[in-house]
Amino acid sequence: MTQPTSHDSVRAVQWQGDQLRLLDQRCLPGEERWVTCRDAESVHAAIADLVVRGAPAIGIAAAWAVVLAARAGQDMDAILQRLRSARPTAVNLMWALDRMRGRIAAGDTPAALEREAQAIQEEDLAANRKMGHLGAALIEPGSGVLTHCNTGSLATAGYGTALGVIRAGVAEGRITSVFAGETRPWLQGARLTLWELVRDGIPACLIADSAAAHLMKSGQVQWVVIGADRIAANGDTANKIGSYQLSIVARHHGVKFMVVAPCSTVDMATPDGDAIDIEMRNPEELLSFSGKRTVVEGADAWNPVFDVTPAMLIDVIVTERGVVKNPNAKRMQNVFGTA
């Protein structure tokens, strides 16, 4: 199987031997600024403050934070607990930290922990390329797709999950048009996804989040392709806020709905979407834009970062382990086993 390598120029998480270099996603597209993390606490801050975001990238960054802490001789139990608190919904964070904890328990040296973190990063890139091929193969040539939030190289080790499918689909001639929702309040679609697509020469069109239903009605898209921050044992999927409403509108208009995520995002210990902890962020993110208040003083806001798409509204879940069509608890168990 030949994997397409075009349209793949971004690496946002870079280990440099004694420090972690992160492309600051808060500054894009206006400025390509890098943040250097020399200790675990600075990585925690980078995750919590959205310097680095996207479930796989968060897990990778946390693994490197463990390496930095081990080199500094810190209390590893305290560091692991601290890192777990940075973002509660993205299960990849917990998965990566549990994997590093296992190596610590086995008595690994800092050098061995560095090799483990590197393996986590390299495995994610390989998984993304495989998922890109598997997902693109499901899309009929000449199709249009709509994606939500950012699921590309910025959110992963490289290539991307949902955006990896789009990259592969474009390279294979299956996808001819790409639409991206703006993704309020942080505008990850507008600021990040469009930046990646334009940088890699993929024609893309931005829409307001509220234009998605009208777009689907127009017949210009045949698939909605999104990523995930946690997939429950029954196939319910937590992703960026707004994903749930896209799945409802897609079903109404006969548009297929695809979730793309590595196996590390699948949490068989979480029975269903109701058991997923949904992160709530500061209401100021909705009440202001670029640091300037846009809403009248005295108003309040409700700011959940994720929502849950029920499995019954998902046509297919794509992972590096395989494709789960019309997911339910039994089909998920057949592919991923039990917790």
N, C-alpha and C positions, 0 to 999 in steps of 0.2 A: 504494500500500500504506500503510494507516494503522497507525502503530506505537502500541501502548499506552503511555501515559505515567504511568498510575497505579502505585501500589506502587513508588515510586522516589524516595526522599527523602534518600539518603545520598551525600555526596561526601567521601571520606576523604583525598584527596590534593589540596591546594589551593596553587597558586602565588600569591604575594601581591606580585609585582613585584620584590622583592629578597630574598625568603626563601621557604622551602617549609614549609608547615604540614601536619602529618600527624596524623591521629587515632590515638592510641596504642592498638593493638588488644590489647595485653597487659592493659589495664585494664578492658576491657568484660566483662560488661555493667554492672559496679558503678559505674564512673566514666567519664565522657566527657572524657578528658584529651587535650590537644593538645600535640604536640612541635614546636618551631620549629627548623628547620635553616637555618643561615646560611652553611654551607660544605659542600664535598663530603665531607669526612671525617665530619661529623655525619650525612649521608645514608647513607654506608656503614655507620655504626654502627646506624642505624635499620633498615636492611635486614637486617644480620646478627643483630640482637637481636630481630627480629620485631615492632618497632614498626609497620612496614608489611610486609605479606605478601600472597601471591597473585601469580602470575607476571606478569600484565599490570601490576598496581600497582607491582611491583618495577621493571619496565622503565621505567615513567613516572617514578618517583622518581629513578632513575638518570639519566635524560635531564635532569631539572632539576638534578641534582648537577653535570653537565657544564657547564650554564649558570653555576652558581655558581663553578665552578673557572675558567671562561674569564673571568668578570668580575674574579676575583682575580689573573689573570695567572699561573696555576699551570702547571706542566709537564703538558700534557694527556696525553701518552703514559703518564706515571706514574699520573695520576688514572684514566684508562681502565682500566689494568691493576688498579689497586687496587679499583675498583668491580666488575670482573668476578669478583673473588675472594669477594664477599660471599655469594653463594648459587650453587653450581655446577650445580644440576639445572635450574633455571628458564631455559629458552632465551630467553624474552622479555627477560631482562636483557641477554644477549649481543646479541640482535637490536637492541634500542634503542641500546646503546652503539656497535654497528657503524654504525648509521644516523647517530648523532651524529659518529662518527669520520669518516664520509664528508663531512659538512658542514665539519668542521674541515679536512680535507685540501683541500677546495675553497676554503678561505680565508675562510669565513664569520666575520663579526664576532660578538661576544657577543649583540648584538641579533638577528641572524639565527639564531643558535643557540637563542635564546629562542623565536622563532617556530617553529622545528623541534620543540622540546619540546612546545609548545602543540599543534602539529599531531598529534604522537604521541598526546597525551592525548585530543584531540577525535576522532581516528580510532578510538580504542579504544571510546569511548562509542557512536559510530555503528555500529561492528561489533557491539557487544553487543546493540543494539536489533534489528539485522537477524537475528542469530543467534537471538534470542528468538522472533521470528516464525517463522523456518524450523524451529526445533526444536519449538515448540508445535504447528505444523501436522501433525506426525507422531503426535501423541498423541490417542487417541480421547477424545471428551467423556466426562466422568464418571470419569476415571482417577485413581488414586493414584500418587504418585511417592515414591521414596526418594532423598535426596541425601547426599553425604558431604563433610565438611570445609566450608569456606566459599568460595563462588564468586560472591559477590554484589558489591555496590557497594564493600564494604570491600576486595575483592581486585582491583578494576579501576578504570577511570575513573568508573564508575557503571553501574547497572542489573545488570551481572553477566553471566557466561557461562552456566553451568548454572543458576544462580539467576535469570538473565535469562529462560531458557526457562520456568522455573517462574512467574516474574512474568507473562510473556505468557500462559502457559497458564491461570493463574488469571483474568486479565483477560478472556480469551476464553471462559471457561466450560468449558475442556477438563480442567483439573485441579481436583478437588474435595477432595483431601486430600494433605497434604505431611508426610512423615516425614524427620527428620534424625538421622543418627548422631552420637553425642557427639564422636567423633574424639580419642581419646587420643593422646599425652599432653597436648597443649596445649588440648584441648577446643574446637577452632574451631567445630565444629557446635553444641555446647551454648552456648558463650559468644557466638559471632558470628552464626551463621546464624539461630538463634532470635531474637537481638536484632534483626536486620534484618527478619525475617518479622513479628514481633509489632509492631515500629515501623510497618511498612507495612500492617498490618491483614490479614495473610494467616494464616489458622488453620494452625498447625503443631504437630506432635507429636514430642517428643524420644524416641529410643530409645537404649539402651545399644548400643555397637558389636556386642556379642555376641548381640543380639536380632534381627539382620538376617535370618538364615535362618528363624527362626520367623515373623517378619513376612511374608516372601515366601510361606511355606507357607500362611499364613492367607488369601491371596488379596487382601489389601488394597492391594497395589501392583502396577501393570502395567509400570512403568518404573523403572530406576535411572538417574539423570541426574547426571553428575559433570563436573568440569572437567579440566584437564590442565596440567602444567608443561612437558612436552615430548612431542611426537608424532613418532615416527620415520618414515622413508620407507616402511616397510611397514605402518604403522598401529599398531604397538605404542605404548602410551601410558603415560608415567610420570605418576602423580598421587599424592596423599596416601596414606601407608601405610594399608592396609586396602581400597583400591580393588580390588586383584587378587582378594582373597577374595570381595568382593561380586560380581564378574563370574562367578566359578565358581558361586556359589550361585544367581545369577540364571539362568544357563543351565540349571541343574538344575531350577529351578521354572518355566521358560518365561517369565521376566520379561525384557523387553527392556532393553538396556544402551546408553545414549547418552553420548557424550563431546562436550562443547561447549567450543570454544576458538577464539581468533582465529588467522588465518593465521600470525601472528608466533610462535605456539607450535609450528608445524609445522617440523621440522628435517629437510629432505631430505638433508642431509649426514650424518645419523646413520642408518645402514642399518636397524637394528632395535633392540629393547629392550635387548639384551645390551651395546650400545655406549653406553648412557646412564649417565652418572656419577651414582650414587645418593648423595645427601648423608647423612652420618652425623653426628648431633648428640650432645651431651654426655649420657652415661647418667644424669646427675643429673636430667634432665627426666622420666625414668621412676621414679627412686627417691624423688622428692620431689613434694609438691603444695603450691602457694602458699608455697614456701620452707621447708616443713616436711618433714623426712624421714618417709616412710611405710613404708620397707622396712628390715629389720634391717641393722645395720652389718655389713659384710663381704660382702654380696651385690653382684653386678654386674648390669649390664643391657646389652642390645643395642638400639640406638636408630636404625634407619634411618628417614628422614623420608618417603621415597617408596617405591613399588613399581611394577612394570611389568605392566600388563594386556595380554596378547597380543591381537593384532588379531583372531584367530579367535574371541575371546569378546566382541567389540564388534559390536553390530548397526548402529550408525551413528555417524559423526563429523560434527558440525555446525560449520561455519566460516562467516564472512561471505561467502566465495567460493562456498559451496555445500555440499551434503550428500553424504557418501561412505557408501554403504550397504555393509555387509559388507566393510570395508576390507582391501585387500591392496596389494602394491607397485605393481601395474599401475594399479589404480583411484586410488591416491594420486598417481601420476605424471600421470595424465590430468587431475587437478584442479590440482596444484601444480607440475608440471614436474619438472625435475631440479635437483640442487644446483648 
